[in-house]
Amino acid sequence: MDITSSLSSIAVETQRPRSLDMKLEVVVIPVSNVERSKQFYEGLGWRLDADFVVGDTFRGIQLTPPGSPASIHFGTGITTAPPGSASGLYLVVSDIESARAELIGRGVEVSEAFHREGPGKPTVKGRDPERRSYSSFATFKDPDGNEWLLQEITTRFPGRIDSSTTTYASAADLASALRRASEAHGEHEKRNGGRRDENWPDWYAEYMVAEQAGNELPL
């Protein structure tokens, strides 16, 4: 290929439009008793978005977990999948133990926290001792046996989010991020002879932005 055609190819590549957004909106959950499932998920504190009834053959319910951009659907005439057959449904939380405590407080049976030393590794009892993102889990089931998996994530792998923006899904997530920044800042002040850091707001902001983007954390 000569240089002219090569440059032309590069120009075409750089002018190619970005891919159309395709946002995951809904996951369908197969259930056997619609009213029981509605009561269960509302009991988790999930927001009821819709409850449509069309005669005796169709009923569609949509609920959304707190802070989630995606929702769940279940009802009558929604899916032919066997009730209770859904599994591996991930719910991302910023603090696995706080999430467990809240669910238990709502009357849900939740497993003990467990962690993995790495992808494909066997599970080990207890939260990851180093609090590494993507490593700590717990599970619970709805009345039909559909299984949900809680996963603790505080720092995303690089490239998983838009590094130019920093957002928190809820006040609880923001509070957890502030607590982690506070703990890290305490260590920062110790390393600097215990002197009070008057610019702590800037340090907090830098830490929280870097943590969420998966970048190197400030010391």
HELIX and SHEET records of a PDB file:
HELIX    1   1 ILE A    3  GLN A   15  1                                  13    
HELIX    2   2 VAL A   34  GLY A   43  1                                  10    
HELIX    3   3 ILE A   96  GLY A  105  1                                  10    
HELIX    4   4 ALA A  171  ARG A  191  1                                  21    
HELIX    5   5 TRP A  200  ALA A  213  1                                  14    
SHEET    1   A 4 VAL A  26  VAL A  28  0                                        
SHEET    2   A 4 SER A  71  THR A  76  1                                        
SHEET    3   A 4 PHE A  58  THR A  64 -1                                        
SHEET    4   A 4 ARG A  47  VAL A  54 -1                                        
SHEET    1   B 5 LEU A  89  VAL A  93  0                                        
SHEET    2   B 5 GLU A 147  GLU A 152  1                                        
SHEET    3   B 5 SER A 136  LYS A 141 -1                                        
SHEET    4   B 5 PHE A 114  ARG A 116 -1                                        
SHEET    5   B 5 THR A 123  LYS A 125 -1                                        
END                                                                             
